Amino acid sequence: MTATERHDVPSTPLALRLANQLLRPAFGSRHTPDRVFDRLLARAGGAEGDERFADDFRSLLRWWAGAENLTPVGWQSARGHVGRHLAGRARIRRLIAEHPDIEREPIEDPVFVVGLPRTATTLTHGVLSLSDEHRCPLLWELLNPDLEVPPGGRRRATAPARRMVEGINLLTPRFRDIHPMTAEGPEECTFALPHALMPLSSARIPEYQAWHYERDFVADYRHLKQVYQVLQYGRPRRRWILKSPMHLENLDALHTVFPDATIVWTHRDPVTVVASFCSLVEHGMAVSTRPVDPRGIGATWLDLLSRSAARGVAARAVLPPERLVDVPYSWLGTDPAAGAPKLYAAVGARWTGAEAARLAAVAARPKGTRPHRYELSRYGLTRADVESAFAGYNALRAEVDRA
Protein backbone atom coordinates (compact mmCIF):
# COMPACT_ATOMS: atom_id res chain seq x y z
CA MET A 1 0.00 0.00 0.00
CA THR A 2 1.45 3.37 -0.95
CA ALA A 3 1.03 6.73 0.69
CA THR A 4 -0.74 8.15 -2.35
CA GLU A 5 -3.74 5.82 -2.69
CA ARG A 6 -7.31 6.87 -1.95
CA HIS A 7 -7.94 7.48 1.73
CA ASP A 8 -10.75 5.85 3.70
CA VAL A 9 -12.41 8.61 5.76
CA PRO A 10 -13.85 7.48 9.12
CA SER A 11 -17.64 7.48 9.24
CA THR A 12 -19.85 7.90 12.30
CA PRO A 13 -21.51 4.55 13.00
CA LEU A 14 -24.98 4.54 14.50
CA ALA A 15 -23.59 2.70 17.53
CA LEU A 16 -21.20 5.58 18.21
CA ARG A 17 -23.94 8.20 17.97
CA LEU A 18 -26.11 6.21 20.38
CA ALA A 19 -23.23 5.68 22.80
CA ASN A 20 -22.55 9.43 22.92
CA GLN A 21 -26.21 10.08 23.69
CA LEU A 22 -26.28 7.48 26.46
CA LEU A 23 -23.09 8.80 28.06
CA ARG A 24 -23.97 12.49 27.82
CA PRO A 25 -25.47 12.72 31.36
CA ALA A 26 -22.09 11.72 32.82
CA PHE A 27 -20.13 14.00 30.50
CA GLY A 28 -20.35 16.93 32.90
CA SER A 29 -18.05 15.15 35.35
CA ARG A 30 -15.08 16.11 33.20
CA HIS A 31 -15.37 19.57 34.80
CA THR A 32 -14.44 17.97 38.16
CA PRO A 33 -11.63 15.57 37.16
CA ASP A 34 -10.12 15.42 40.66
CA ARG A 35 -13.40 14.15 42.08
CA VAL A 36 -13.60 11.53 39.32
CA PHE A 37 -9.98 10.53 39.95
CA ASP A 38 -10.54 10.15 43.70
CA ARG A 39 -13.38 7.71 42.99
CA LEU A 40 -11.22 5.72 40.57
CA LEU A 41 -8.37 5.59 43.08
CA ALA A 42 -10.66 4.46 45.90
CA ARG A 43 -12.12 1.76 43.66
CA ALA A 44 -8.61 0.56 42.76
CA GLY A 45 -7.61 0.30 46.40
CA GLY A 46 -5.67 3.47 47.15
CA ALA A 47 -2.00 4.26 46.59
CA GLU A 48 -0.39 4.43 50.04
CA GLY A 49 3.37 4.39 49.52
CA ASP A 50 2.94 4.82 45.77
CA GLU A 51 1.77 8.41 45.58
CA ARG A 52 3.97 9.37 42.61
CA PHE A 53 2.27 6.80 40.38
CA ALA A 54 -1.17 8.07 41.39
CA ASP A 55 -0.22 11.74 41.04
CA ASP A 56 1.00 11.18 37.48
CA PHE A 57 -2.34 9.68 36.49
CA ARG A 58 -4.23 12.43 38.30
CA SER A 59 -2.40 14.93 36.10
CA LEU A 60 -3.18 12.90 32.97
CA LEU A 61 -6.89 12.81 33.77
CA ARG A 62 -6.93 16.58 34.41
CA TRP A 63 -5.28 17.26 31.06
CA TRP A 64 -7.46 14.75 29.24
CA ALA A 65 -10.60 16.33 30.70
CA GLY A 66 -9.65 19.62 29.05
CA ALA A 67 -8.91 18.16 25.62
CA GLU A 68 -10.48 20.00 22.68
CA ASN A 69 -13.57 18.47 21.06
CA LEU A 70 -13.73 15.57 23.51
CA THR A 71 -16.93 13.52 23.21
CA PRO A 72 -18.86 11.67 25.95
CA VAL A 73 -17.37 8.41 24.63
CA GLY A 74 -13.94 10.06 24.75
CA TRP A 75 -14.39 11.04 28.40
CA GLN A 76 -15.56 7.53 29.23
CA SER A 77 -12.45 6.20 27.49
CA ALA A 78 -10.22 8.53 29.52
CA ARG A 79 -11.74 7.38 32.80
CA GLY A 80 -11.46 3.76 31.72
CA HIS A 81 -7.81 4.15 30.76
CA VAL A 82 -6.83 5.78 34.05
CA GLY A 83 -8.97 3.44 36.16
CA ARG A 84 -7.50 0.35 34.51
CA HIS A 85 -3.92 1.45 35.16
CA LEU A 86 -4.67 2.32 38.79
CA ALA A 87 -6.36 -1.04 39.36
CA GLY A 88 -3.56 -2.92 37.62
CA ARG A 89 -0.90 -1.19 39.68
CA ALA A 90 -2.76 -1.93 42.92
CA ARG A 91 -3.12 -5.59 41.93
CA ILE A 92 0.60 -5.94 41.11
CA ARG A 93 1.63 -4.38 44.43
CA ARG A 94 -0.80 -6.59 46.36
CA LEU A 95 0.42 -9.77 44.66
CA ILE A 96 4.07 -8.90 45.32
CA ALA A 97 3.26 -8.21 48.98
CA GLU A 98 1.54 -11.60 49.22
CA HIS A 99 4.21 -13.46 47.20
CA PRO A 100 7.59 -11.67 47.59
CA ASP A 101 9.24 -14.30 45.38
CA ILE A 102 7.53 -12.70 42.38
CA GLU A 103 10.22 -10.01 42.28
CA ARG A 104 12.89 -12.71 42.11
CA GLU A 105 11.44 -14.20 38.94
CA PRO A 106 14.15 -13.87 36.27
CA ILE A 107 13.02 -12.37 32.97
CA GLU A 108 15.95 -13.85 31.07
CA ASP A 109 17.04 -12.96 27.55
CA PRO A 110 13.72 -11.45 26.45
CA VAL A 111 13.16 -10.27 22.89
CA PHE A 112 11.68 -6.81 22.38
CA VAL A 113 10.29 -6.04 18.93
CA VAL A 114 10.58 -2.28 18.39
CA GLY A 115 10.41 0.12 15.46
CA LEU A 116 8.19 2.83 14.11
CA PRO A 117 4.52 1.79 13.95
CA ARG A 118 3.35 0.24 10.66
CA THR A 119 6.77 -1.37 10.05
CA ALA A 120 5.52 -4.97 10.50
CA THR A 121 6.15 -5.00 14.26
CA THR A 122 2.88 -6.91 14.76
CA LEU A 123 3.76 -9.48 12.10
CA THR A 124 7.28 -9.86 13.52
CA HIS A 125 5.82 -10.37 17.00
CA GLY A 126 3.37 -12.93 15.64
CA VAL A 127 6.05 -14.86 13.77
CA LEU A 128 8.27 -15.02 16.85
CA SER A 129 5.27 -16.20 18.89
CA LEU A 130 5.00 -19.37 16.77
CA SER A 131 7.62 -21.25 18.76
CA ASP A 132 6.51 -23.36 21.72
CA GLU A 133 9.73 -22.22 23.41
CA HIS A 134 8.52 -18.61 23.36
CA ARG A 135 5.94 -16.78 25.48
CA CYS A 136 3.96 -13.74 24.31
CA PRO A 137 1.65 -11.76 26.58
CA LEU A 138 -1.97 -11.92 25.50
CA LEU A 139 -4.26 -8.90 25.45
CA TRP A 140 -6.40 -10.11 28.36
CA GLU A 141 -3.28 -10.71 30.47
CA LEU A 142 -1.94 -7.22 29.81
CA LEU A 143 -5.25 -5.61 30.75
CA ASN A 144 -5.53 -7.60 33.99
CA PRO A 145 -2.17 -9.14 34.95
CA ASP A 146 -2.67 -11.78 37.62
CA LEU A 147 -1.50 -15.17 38.81
CA GLU A 148 -2.45 -18.26 36.82
CA VAL A 149 -6.18 -18.47 36.21
CA PRO A 150 -7.84 -21.73 37.38
CA PRO A 151 -9.33 -23.89 34.59
CA GLY A 152 -12.87 -22.71 35.21
CA GLY A 153 -12.03 -19.02 35.40
CA ARG A 154 -10.67 -18.35 31.92
CA ARG A 155 -13.87 -16.95 30.42
CA ARG A 156 -14.38 -14.53 33.30
CA ALA A 157 -10.74 -13.44 33.19
CA THR A 158 -10.87 -12.71 29.48
CA ALA A 159 -14.22 -10.86 29.61
CA PRO A 160 -12.77 -7.30 29.95
CA ALA A 161 -10.55 -7.82 26.91
CA ARG A 162 -13.41 -9.27 24.88
CA ARG A 163 -15.58 -6.29 25.77
CA MET A 164 -12.82 -3.89 24.74
CA VAL A 165 -12.31 -5.56 21.36
CA GLU A 166 -16.05 -5.80 20.73
CA GLY A 167 -16.46 -2.12 21.63
CA ILE A 168 -13.67 -1.02 19.28
CA ASN A 169 -15.07 -3.09 16.42
CA LEU A 170 -18.56 -1.71 17.05
CA LEU A 171 -17.65 1.97 17.37
CA THR A 172 -15.01 2.07 14.64
CA PRO A 173 -15.49 -0.90 12.30
CA ARG A 174 -12.63 0.04 9.97
CA PHE A 175 -10.09 -0.09 12.81
CA ARG A 176 -9.91 -3.89 12.63
CA ASP A 177 -8.94 -3.64 8.96
CA ILE A 178 -5.90 -1.61 9.99
CA HIS A 179 -4.91 -3.17 13.31
CA PRO A 180 -6.97 -6.28 14.15
CA MET A 181 -7.06 -7.31 17.81
CA THR A 182 -8.29 -10.41 19.65
CA ALA A 183 -8.76 -10.87 23.38
CA GLU A 184 -6.64 -14.03 23.46
CA GLY A 185 -4.05 -13.05 20.87
CA PRO A 186 -0.50 -11.71 21.37
CA GLU A 187 -0.48 -7.98 22.11
CA GLU A 188 1.97 -5.22 22.75
CA CYS A 189 3.46 -3.89 25.98
CA THR A 190 1.71 -0.56 25.36
CA PHE A 191 -1.30 -1.84 27.31
CA ALA A 192 0.86 -2.45 30.41
CA LEU A 193 3.26 0.50 30.24
CA PRO A 194 1.94 3.21 32.55
CA HIS A 195 2.78 6.11 30.24
CA ALA A 196 3.06 5.42 26.54
CA LEU A 197 1.67 7.60 23.77
CA MET A 198 -1.75 5.92 23.71
CA PRO A 199 -3.72 8.90 25.16
CA LEU A 200 -2.39 11.10 22.33
CA SER A 201 -3.99 8.78 19.79
CA SER A 202 -7.39 9.47 21.40
CA ALA A 203 -7.31 13.21 21.96
CA ARG A 204 -5.16 16.29 21.55
CA ILE A 205 -3.48 16.72 24.95
CA PRO A 206 -0.53 19.13 24.53
CA GLU A 207 0.20 19.24 28.28
CA TYR A 208 0.65 15.46 28.37
CA GLN A 209 2.81 15.54 25.25
CA ALA A 210 5.15 18.12 26.81
CA TRP A 211 5.24 16.19 30.10
CA HIS A 212 5.93 12.97 28.21
CA TYR A 213 8.94 14.54 26.50
CA GLU A 214 10.53 15.36 29.86
CA ARG A 215 9.75 12.07 31.62
CA ASP A 216 12.30 9.54 32.90
CA PHE A 217 10.76 6.20 31.90
CA VAL A 218 12.88 3.86 34.02
CA ALA A 219 10.10 3.54 36.63
CA ASP A 220 7.62 2.63 33.89
CA TYR A 221 9.87 -0.20 32.69
CA ARG A 222 10.36 -1.45 36.24
CA HIS A 223 6.58 -1.68 36.48
CA LEU A 224 6.51 -3.49 33.12
CA LYS A 225 9.02 -6.01 34.40
CA GLN A 226 6.85 -6.66 37.45
CA VAL A 227 3.90 -7.32 35.13
CA TYR A 228 5.85 -10.08 33.38
CA GLN A 229 7.17 -11.43 36.66
CA VAL A 230 3.56 -11.81 37.83
CA LEU A 231 2.56 -13.49 34.56
CA GLN A 232 5.52 -15.88 34.85
CA TYR A 233 5.21 -16.71 38.55
CA GLY A 234 4.27 -20.34 39.17
CA ARG A 235 4.24 -21.15 35.45
CA PRO A 236 6.75 -22.76 33.07
CA ARG A 237 9.52 -20.34 32.15
CA ARG A 238 9.84 -19.61 28.45
CA ARG A 239 11.58 -16.86 26.55
CA TRP A 240 9.46 -13.70 26.53
CA ILE A 241 8.69 -12.18 23.12
CA LEU A 242 7.55 -8.60 23.72
CA LYS A 243 6.61 -5.79 21.39
CA SER A 244 5.65 -2.15 21.10
CA PRO A 245 6.55 0.63 18.67
CA MET A 246 6.48 2.88 21.74
CA HIS A 247 9.68 1.24 23.05
CA LEU A 248 11.69 2.91 20.29
CA GLU A 249 11.79 6.27 22.08
CA ASN A 250 12.86 4.68 25.37
CA LEU A 251 15.53 2.12 24.47
CA ASP A 252 17.79 3.61 27.15
CA ALA A 253 15.24 2.96 29.91
CA LEU A 254 14.41 -0.46 28.47
CA HIS A 255 18.10 -1.43 28.46
CA THR A 256 18.51 -0.23 32.05
CA VAL A 257 15.76 -2.55 33.30
CA PHE A 258 16.27 -5.44 30.82
CA PRO A 259 20.06 -5.37 30.22
CA ASP A 260 20.16 -8.78 28.50
CA ALA A 261 17.26 -8.08 26.12
CA THR A 262 17.60 -8.69 22.40
CA ILE A 263 16.22 -5.71 20.47
CA VAL A 264 14.58 -6.55 17.13
CA TRP A 265 14.20 -3.27 15.24
CA THR A 266 11.91 -3.34 12.20
CA HIS A 267 12.44 -0.79 9.41
CA ARG A 268 10.33 0.77 6.65
CA ASP A 269 10.16 3.97 4.61
CA PRO A 270 8.92 6.65 7.03
CA VAL A 271 6.84 8.33 4.30
CA THR A 272 4.64 5.23 4.21
CA VAL A 273 4.85 4.82 7.98
CA VAL A 274 3.62 8.35 8.76
CA ALA A 275 0.76 8.24 6.25
CA SER A 276 -0.42 4.81 7.42
CA PHE A 277 -0.15 5.61 11.11
CA CYS A 278 -1.90 8.97 10.81
CA SER A 279 -4.78 7.11 9.17
CA LEU A 280 -4.83 4.60 12.04
CA VAL A 281 -4.87 7.45 14.57
CA GLU A 282 -7.64 9.24 12.69
CA HIS A 283 -9.90 6.17 12.77
CA GLY A 284 -9.21 5.64 16.47
CA MET A 285 -9.52 9.30 17.43
CA ALA A 286 -12.85 9.60 15.61
CA VAL A 287 -14.38 7.61 18.48
CA SER A 288 -13.25 10.10 21.13
CA THR A 289 -12.95 13.46 19.40
CA ARG A 290 -15.41 15.25 17.09
CA PRO A 291 -14.58 16.80 14.74
CA VAL A 292 -11.21 15.22 14.04
CA ASP A 293 -8.48 17.49 12.69
CA PRO A 294 -6.40 15.51 10.14
CA ARG A 295 -3.82 18.28 9.77
CA GLY A 296 -3.44 18.43 13.52
CA ILE A 297 -2.88 14.68 13.57
CA GLY A 298 -0.22 15.06 10.90
CA ALA A 299 1.68 17.79 12.77
CA THR A 300 1.47 15.98 16.13
CA TRP A 301 2.53 12.57 14.93
CA LEU A 302 5.26 13.76 12.57
CA ASP A 303 6.82 15.34 15.65
CA LEU A 304 6.20 12.33 17.92
CA LEU A 305 7.39 9.70 15.45
CA SER A 306 10.45 11.57 14.20
CA ARG A 307 11.47 12.27 17.80
CA SER A 308 11.01 8.59 18.62
CA ALA A 309 13.20 7.54 15.68
CA ALA A 310 15.89 10.07 16.57
CA ARG A 311 15.96 8.89 20.20
CA GLY A 312 16.17 5.29 19.02
CA VAL A 313 19.09 6.06 16.72
CA ALA A 314 20.90 7.86 19.55
CA ALA A 315 20.29 4.99 22.00
CA ARG A 316 21.92 2.44 19.69
CA ALA A 317 25.27 3.70 20.98
CA VAL A 318 24.62 2.14 24.41
CA LEU A 319 23.18 -1.15 23.16
CA PRO A 320 25.51 -4.16 22.87
CA PRO A 321 25.81 -4.77 19.09
CA GLU A 322 25.27 -8.50 19.53
CA ARG A 323 21.89 -7.72 21.14
CA LEU A 324 20.58 -5.66 18.23
CA VAL A 325 18.82 -7.20 15.22
CA ASP A 326 17.78 -4.95 12.33
CA VAL A 327 14.89 -6.29 10.24
CA PRO A 328 14.20 -4.64 6.87
CA TYR A 329 10.53 -4.52 5.88
CA SER A 330 11.25 -6.90 3.01
CA TRP A 331 12.04 -9.77 5.39
CA LEU A 332 8.44 -10.30 6.46
CA GLY A 333 6.46 -7.59 4.68
CA THR A 334 7.08 -9.08 1.23
CA ASP A 335 8.31 -12.66 1.72
CA PRO A 336 7.57 -14.12 5.19
CA ALA A 337 8.55 -17.67 4.19
CA ALA A 338 12.08 -16.52 3.39
CA GLY A 339 12.34 -13.92 6.15
CA ALA A 340 11.05 -15.91 9.12
CA PRO A 341 13.97 -18.40 9.27
CA LYS A 342 16.43 -15.48 9.07
CA LEU A 343 14.60 -13.74 11.91
CA TYR A 344 14.76 -16.84 14.12
CA ALA A 345 18.46 -17.33 13.40
CA ALA A 346 19.17 -13.69 14.22
CA VAL A 347 17.60 -13.98 17.72
CA GLY A 348 19.18 -17.37 18.40
CA ALA A 349 15.95 -19.39 18.15
CA ARG A 350 15.21 -22.66 16.33
CA TRP A 351 13.11 -22.54 13.15
CA THR A 352 11.57 -25.97 12.58
CA GLY A 353 8.85 -27.55 10.50
CA ALA A 354 6.38 -26.87 13.30
CA GLU A 355 6.86 -23.10 13.03
CA ALA A 356 6.84 -23.25 9.23
CA ALA A 357 3.50 -25.06 9.26
CA ARG A 358 1.95 -22.27 11.35
CA LEU A 359 3.43 -19.35 9.43
CA ALA A 360 0.70 -18.93 6.82
CA ALA A 361 -1.99 -18.39 9.46
CA VAL A 362 0.02 -15.61 11.14
CA ALA A 363 1.06 -13.89 7.91
CA ALA A 364 -2.39 -13.93 6.29
CA ARG A 365 -4.72 -10.94 6.42
CA PRO A 366 -7.52 -11.67 8.93
CA LYS A 367 -10.64 -13.01 7.26
CA GLY A 368 -13.20 -10.34 6.41
CA THR A 369 -10.82 -7.37 6.57
CA ARG A 370 -10.34 -4.89 3.74
CA PRO A 371 -7.20 -3.20 2.40
CA HIS A 372 -6.03 -0.10 4.23
CA ARG A 373 -5.89 3.04 2.06
CA TYR A 374 -4.27 6.32 3.06
CA GLU A 375 -2.62 9.42 1.64
CA LEU A 376 -0.05 11.68 3.22
CA SER A 377 -1.54 14.92 1.88
CA ARG A 378 -4.71 14.45 3.94
CA TYR A 379 -2.60 15.21 7.02
CA GLY A 380 -1.07 18.38 5.59
CA LEU A 381 2.29 16.69 4.97
CA THR A 382 4.53 16.17 1.96
CA ARG A 383 7.20 13.61 1.21
CA ALA A 384 9.80 16.35 1.69
CA ASP A 385 8.41 17.14 5.16
CA VAL A 386 8.76 13.54 6.27
CA GLU A 387 12.15 12.91 4.69
CA SER A 388 13.52 16.05 6.33
CA ALA A 389 12.17 15.07 9.76
CA PHE A 390 13.59 11.55 9.45
CA ALA A 391 16.94 12.38 7.84
CA GLY A 392 18.99 10.72 10.58
CA TYR A 393 16.81 7.63 10.65
CA ASN A 394 16.87 7.33 6.85
CA ALA A 395 20.67 7.25 6.96
CA LEU A 396 20.47 4.30 9.35
CA ARG A 397 17.81 2.60 7.20
CA ALA A 398 20.05 2.92 4.15
CA GLU A 399 22.82 1.13 6.07
CA VAL A 400 20.40 -1.63 7.09
CA ASP A 401 19.20 -2.10 3.51
CA ARG A 402 22.79 -2.30 2.23
CA ALA A 403 23.64 -4.90 4.85
NUTOR-480656 format. One record per residue (C-alpha): residue in three letters; y, z, x. Coordinates in steps of 0.05 Angstrom, whole numbers, plus 32768, in hexadecimal, padded with zeros to 4 digits. Layout:
% NUTOR-480656
ALAYZX/...
END
This chain:
% NUTOR-480656
MET800080008000/THR80437FED801D/ALA8087800E8015/THR80A37FD17FF1/GLU80747FCA7FB5/ARG80897FD97F6E/HIS809680237F61/ASP8075804A7F29/VAL80AC80737F08/PRO809680B67EEB/SER809680B97E9F/THR809E80F67E73/PRO805B81047E52/LEU805B81227E0C/ALA8036815F7E28/LEU8070816C7E58/ARG80A481677E21/LEU807C81987DF6/ALA807281C87E2F/ASN80BD81CA7E3D/GLN80CA81DA7DF4/LEU809682117DF2/LEU80B082317E32/ARG80FA822C7E21/PRO80FE82737E03/ALA80EA82907E46/PHE811882627E6D/GLY815382927E69/SER812F82C37E97/ARG814282987ED2/HIS818782B87ECD/THR816782FB7EDF/PRO813782E77F17/ASP8134832D7F36/ARG811B834A7EF4/VAL80E783127EF0/PHE80D3831F7F38/ASP80CB836A7F2D/ARG809A835C7EF4/LEU8072832B7F20/LEU8070835E7F59/ALA805983967F2B/ARG802383697F0E/ALA800B83577F54/GLY800683A07F68/GLY804583AF7F8F/ALA805583A47FD8/GLU805983E97FF8/GLY805883DE8043/ASP80608393803B/GLU80A883908023/ARG80BB8354804F/PHE80888328802D/ALA80A1833C7FE9/ASP80EB83357FFC/ASP80E082EE8014/PHE80C282DA7FD1/ARG80F982FE7FAB/SER812B82D27FD0/LEU810282937FC0/LEU810082A37F76/ARG814C82B07F75/TRP8159826D7F96/TRP812782497F6B/ALA814782667F2C/GLY818882457F3F/ALA816B82007F4E/GLU819081C67F2E/ASN817181A57EF1/LEU813781D67EED/THR810E81D07EAD/PRO80E982077E87/VAL80A881ED7EA5/GLY80C981EF7EE9/TRP80DD82387EE0/GLN809782497EC9/SER807C82267F07/ALA80AB824E7F34/ARG809482907F15/GLY804B827A7F1B/HIS805382677F64/VAL807482A97F77/GLY804582D37F4D/ARG800782B27F6A/HIS801D82BF7FB2/LEU802E83087FA3/ALA7FEB83137F81/GLY7FC682F07FB9/ARG7FE8831A7FEE/ALA7FD9835A7FC9/ARG7F9083477FC2/ILE7F898336800C/ARG7FA883798021/ARG7F7C839F7FF0/LEU7F3D837D8008/ILE7F4E838A8051/ALA7F5C83D48041/GLU7F1883D8801F/HIS7EF383B08054/PRO7F1783B88098/ASP7EE2838C80B9/ILE7F0283508097/GLU7F38834E80CC/ARG7F02834A8102/GLU7EE4830B80E5/PRO7EEB82D5811B/ILE7F0982938104/GLU7EEB826D813F/ASP7EFD82278155/PRO7F1B82118112/VAL7F3381CA8107/PHE7F7881C080EA/VAL7F87817B80CE/VAL7FD2817080D4/GLY8002813580D0/LEU8039811A80A4/PRO80248117805A/ARG800580D58043/THR7FE580C98087/ALA7F9D80D2806E/THR7F9C811D807B/THR7F768127803A/LEU7F4280F2804B/THR7F3B810E8092/HIS7F3181548074/GLY7EFD81398043/VAL7ED781138079/LEU7ED4815180A5/SER7EBC817A8069/LEU7E7D814F8064/SER7E5781778098/ASP7E2D81B28082/GLU7E4481D480C3/HIS7E8C81D380AA/ARG7EB081FE8077/CYS7EED81E6804F/PRO7F1582148021/LEU7F1281FE7FD9/LEU7F4E81FD7FAB/TRP7F3682377F80/GLU7F2A82617FBE/LEU7F7082547FD9/LEU7F9082677F97/ASN7F6882A87F91/PRO7F4982BB7FD5/ASP7F1482F07FCB/LEU7ED183087FE2/GLU7E9382E07FCF/VAL7E8F82D47F84/PRO7E4D82EC7F63/PRO7E2282B47F45/GLY7E3A82C07EFF/GLY7E8482C47F0F/ARG7E91827E7F2B/ARG7EAD82607EEB/ARG7EDD829A7EE0/ALA7EF382987F29/THR7F02824E7F27/ALA7F2782507EE4/PRO7F6E82577F01/ALA7F64821A7F2D/ARG7F4781F27EF4/ARG7F8282037EC8/MET7FB281EF7F00/VAL7F9181AB7F0A/GLU7F8C819F7EBF/GLY7FD681B17EB7/ILE7FEC81827EEF/ASN7FC281487ED3/LEU7FDE81557E8D/LEU8027815B7E9F/THR802981257ED4/PRO7FEE80F67ECA/ARG800180C77F03/PHE7FFE81007F36/ARG7FB280FD7F3A/ASP7FB780B37F4D/ILE7FE080C87F8A/HIS7FC1810A7F9E/PRO7F82811B7F75/MET7F6E81647F73/THR7F3081897F5A/ALA7F2781D47F51/GLU7EE781D57F7B/GLY7EFB81A17FAF/PRO7F1681AB7FF6/GLU7F6081BA7FF6/GLU7F9881C78027/CYS7FB282088045/THR7FF581FB8022/PHE7FDB82227FE6/ALA7FCF82608011/LEU800A825D8041/PRO8040828B8027/HIS807A825D8038/ALA806C8213803D/LEU809881DB8021/MET807681DA7FDD/PRO80B281F77FB6/LEU80DE81BF7FD0/SER80B0818C7FB0/SER80BD81AC7F6C/ALA810881B77F6E/ARG814681AF7F99/ILE814E81F37FBA/PRO817F81EB7FF5/GLU818182368004/TYR81358237800D/GLN813781F98038/ALA816A82188067/TRP8144825A8069/HIS810382348077/TYR8123821280B3/GLU8133825580D3/ARG80F1827880C3/ASP80BF829280F6/PHE807C827E80D7/VAL804D82A88102/ALA804782DD80CA/ASP803582A68098/TYR7FFC828E80C5/ARG7FE382D580CF/HIS7FDE82DA8084/LEU7FBA82968082/LYS7F8882B080B4/GLN7F7B82ED8089/VAL7F6E82BF804E/TYR7F36829C8075/GLN7F1B82DD808F/VAL7F1482F58047/LEU7EF282B38033/GLN7EC282B9806E/TYR7EB283038068/GLY7E69830F8055/ARG7E5982C58055/PRO7E3982958087/ARG7E69828380BE/ARG7E78823980C5/ARG7EAF821380E8/TRP7EEE821380BD/ILE7F0C81CE80AE/LEU7F5481DA8097/LYS7F8C81AC8084/SER7FD581A68071/PRO800D81758083/MET803A81B38082/HIS801981CD80C2/LEU803A819680EA/GLU807D81BA80EC/ASN805E81FB8101/LEU802A81E98137/ASP8048821F8164/ALA803B82568131/LEU7FF782398120/HIS7FE38239816A/THR7FFB82818172/VAL7FCD829A813B/PHE7F9382688145/PRO7F95825C8191/ASP7F50823A8193/ALA7F5E820A8159/THR7F5281C08160/ILE7F8E81998144/VAL7F7D81578124/TRP7FBF8131811C/THR7FBD80F480EE/HIS7FF080BC80F9/ARG800F808580CF/ASP804F805C80CB/PRO8085808D80B2/VAL80A780568089/THR80698054805D/VAL806080A08061/VAL80A780AF8048/ALA80A5807D800F/SER806080947FF8/PHE807080DE7FFD/CYS80B380D87FDA/SER808E80B77FA0/LEU805C80F17F9F/VAL809581237F9F/GLU80B980FE7F67/HIS807B80FF7F3A/GLY807181497F48/MET80BA815D7F42/ALA80C081387EFF/VAL809881727EE0/SER80CA81A77EF7/THR810D81847EFD/ARG813181567ECC/PRO815081277EDC/VAL813081197F20/ASP815E80FE7F56/PRO813680CB7F80/ARG816E80C37FB4/GLY8171810E7FBB/ILE8126810F7FC6/GLY812D80DA7FFC/ALA816480FF8022/THR81408143801D/TRP80FB812B8033/LEU811380FB8069/ASP813381398088/LEU80F78166807C/LEU80C281358094/SER80E7811C80D1/ARG80F5816480E5/SER80AC817480DC/ALA8097813A8108/ALA80C9814B813E/ARG80B28194813F/GLY806A817C8143/VAL8079814E817E/ALA809D818781A2/ALA806481B88196/ARG8031818A81B6/ALA804A81A481F9/VAL802B81E881EC/LEU7FE981CF81D0/PRO7FAD81C981FE/PRO7FA1817E8204/GLU7F56818781F9/ARG7F6681A781B6/LEU7F8F816D819C/VAL7F7081308178/ASP7F9D80F78164/VAL7F8280CD812A/PRO7FA38089811C/TYR7FA6807680D3/SER7F76803C80E1/TRP7F3D806C80F1/LEU7F32808180A9/GLY7F68805E8081/THR7F4A8019808E/ASP7F03802280A6/PRO7EE680688097/ALA7E9F805480AB/ALA7EB6804480F2/GLY7EEA807B80F7/ALA7EC280B680DD/PRO7E9080B98117/LYS7ECA80B58149/LEU7EED80EE8124/TYR7EAF811A8127/ALA7EA5810C8171/ALA7EEE811C817F/VAL7EE881628160/GLY7EA581708180/ALA7E7C816B813F/ARG7E3B81478130/TRP7E3D81078106/THR7DF980FC80E7/GLY7DD980D280B1/ALA7DE7810A8080/GLU7E3281058089/ALA7E2F80B98089/ALA7E0B80B98046/ARG7E4380E38027/LEU7E7D80BD8045/ALA7E858088800E/ALA7E9080BD7FD8/VAL7EC880DF8000/ALA7EEA809E8015/ALA7EE9807E7FD0/ARG7F2580807FA2/PRO7F1780B37F6A/LYS7EFC80917F2B/GLY7F3180807EF8/THR7F6D80837F28/ARG7F9E804B7F31/PRO7FC080307F70/HIS7FFE80557F87/ARG803D80297F8A/TYR807E803D7FAB/GLU80BC80217FCC/LEU80EA80407FFF/SER812A80267FE1/ARG8121804F7FA2/TYR8130808C7FCC/GLY817080707FEB/LEU814E8063802E/THR81438027805B/ARG811080188090/ALA8147802280C4/ASP8157806780A8/VAL810F807D80AF/GLU8102805E80F3/SER8141807F810E/ALA812D80C380F3/PHE80E780BD8110/ALA80F8809D8153/GLY80D680D4817C/TYR809980D58150/ASN809380898151/ALA8091808B819D/LEU805680BB8199/ARG803480908164/ALA803A80538191/GLU8017807981C8/VAL7FDF808E8198/ASP7FD680468180/ARG7FD2802D81C8/ALA7F9E806181D9/
END
